[in-house]
Amino acid sequence: FPLQAVAMVVFGAAALVALIIDPIVGSYLVALGLFAHAAWDVYHHWTDRVVSRSAAEFCFALDVALGAIILISV
């Protein structure tokens, strides 16, 4: 958990800075992060470790849907 928390803070800060500097670039960065997290969820689903398979499936679907919505709305 501590490593994931650090990664969340670093990525969140980078996305916030990008959104402040250029909203379009920030939007793409956030969408990219969501798609990367979806890939991470697929890995957890496949290995059946860290989180339950149903949680990984739900998170994958949510990440992909939100990433797609951001890309469509840019």
C-alpha positions in Angstrom: 0.0 0.0 0.0 2.7 2.6 0.8 4.2 2.2 -2.7 0.8 2.6 -4.3 0.0 5.7 -2.2 3.3 7.3 -3.3 2.6 6.5 -7.0 -0.9 7.9 -6.6 0.4 11.2 -5.1 3.1 11.6 -7.8 0.8 10.8 -10.7 -2.0 13.0 -9.3 0.4 15.9 -8.9 1.8 15.5 -12.4 -1.8 15.4 -13.8 -2.8 18.5 -11.8 0.2 20.4 -13.0 -0.5 19.4 -16.6 -4.2 20.4 -16.2 -3.1 23.8 -14.9 -0.6 24.4 -17.7 -2.6 22.9 -20.5 -6.0 21.3 -20.0 -5.8 19.3 -23.2 -2.5 17.7 -22.3 -3.7 17.2 -18.7 -6.8 15.4 -20.0 -4.7 13.1 -22.1 -2.4 12.4 -19.2 -5.3 11.5 -16.9 -6.9 9.3 -19.6 -3.5 7.6 -20.1 -3.2 7.0 -16.3 -6.7 5.4 -16.2 -5.8 3.1 -19.1 -2.5 2.2 -17.5 -4.4 1.4 -14.3 -6.8 -0.8 -16.3 -3.8 -2.8 -17.5 -2.7 -3.1 -13.9 -6.2 -4.4 -13.0 -5.9 -7.0 -15.8 -2.6 -8.2 -14.3 -4.2 -8.5 -10.8 -7.2 -10.4 -12.3 -4.9 -12.7 -14.2 -2.7 -13.5 -11.2 -5.6 -13.5 -8.7 -3.5 -11.7 -6.2 -3.7 -8.5 -4.1 -7.4 -7.9 -4.8 -10.3 -10.2 -5.5 -11.0 -11.0 -9.1 -14.4 -9.3 -9.0 -12.8 -6.0 -7.7 -10.2 -6.1 -10.4 -12.9 -6.6 -13.0 -15.0 -3.7 -11.7 -12.0 -1.4 -11.5 -10.9 -2.4 -15.0 -14.4 -1.5 -16.4 -14.5 1.7 -14.5 -11.0 2.8 -15.6 -11.7 2.1 -19.2 -15.1 3.8 -19.2 -13.7 6.9 -17.5 -10.6 7.1 -19.7 -12.8 6.8 -22.8 -15.2 9.5 -21.6 -12.3 11.8 -21.0 -10.9 11.1 -24.5 -14.3 11.6 -26.1 -14.9 14.9 -24.3 -11.5 16.5 -25.1 
